[in-house]
Amino acid sequence: MTIKVYDRNSKLVEEGQYMNSLDLLKKYTNLINVDSKKSVVKVYAYYQPLRTGEWRFYDSKGNIEFKKNYYVGSLRDSTILLSK
């Protein structure tokens, strides 16, 4: 999935690609009923997409400020470009 993120003024802030997560993730929440004082653990399953490939980040003038390369959600390297 390709994504482009814009600020409130419709200026491009960042763009890159996501890939599907490798596995189903889980979030645990402990709920306590105030009246009965019983505790229940709720489990929520979800997918978290992972950044992949080259991501480009833009300055306020629309120029590429820096780039980051991801592999399966892990940052591999980044390049800071000097503004002209």
N, C-alpha and C positions, 0 to 999 in steps of 0.2 A: 504494500500500500504506500503510495506517495502522498506526502502531506506538505502543505505550505502554511505557515503561521504568519498572520498579519496583525499589526497593532491596531489601535482604535482609529488611526488616521489612514487605514488601508495601505500601509507601507509594509512590504515584505520584511519579516524579521528573521525567519529561518525556514529551511526546506530540506527534506531528506526522505528516506524510506524506512518503513517498518516491516518486520517479518512476524509471522505467527510465533507465539511463545512456544517453548519446547515442551511444556507440560502445563497441566491445570494447576493453578495456585490456589491456596486456601487462606482465608482470613477468619480468625476466631474472635468471637465477641462474647463476653460474659455478661449475661443479663440477670438482674436481681429484682424479684418481685418484692416491693416494699411492704405490702400487706402480709404476705405469707413468709417472707424472708427466704424463699427458695431461690436457688441459683440455677440458671440454665445456660449451657454453652451452645451458641449458634455457630454453625460453620457455613461460610459463604465461599463458593467456588467461583473462580473467574480466570480469564486469560489476560495476560499482560503482554502486549506487543513489544517487540524488541527493536531498538534502532539497529540499522544495518547499512553498510556502504558509506558513501561520503555525505556528510551533512554540511550545508553552507549557512553561515550566519552573517547577516547584513547590518551595516551601520545605518544611521538615520538618513544618509544621503542615497541609500540604495546600493552602495558598493559592498562587495564581499569583504567582511572584516576578518573572518577566520574560517577555517574548515576543520572538521573532525571526521575521522574514519572509525567506524564501528564494525565489529564482527560479532554476530550473535549477541548483541546487547552490550558488549564490552568495548570500551574505548581503546583503540589501538594506537592512534597518534593524532596529533592536532597541528595545524599550521596557522600561525598568525601572519596575516598579510599587512604590510605597512601601507597606511593610507597615503595617497598621492597629494 
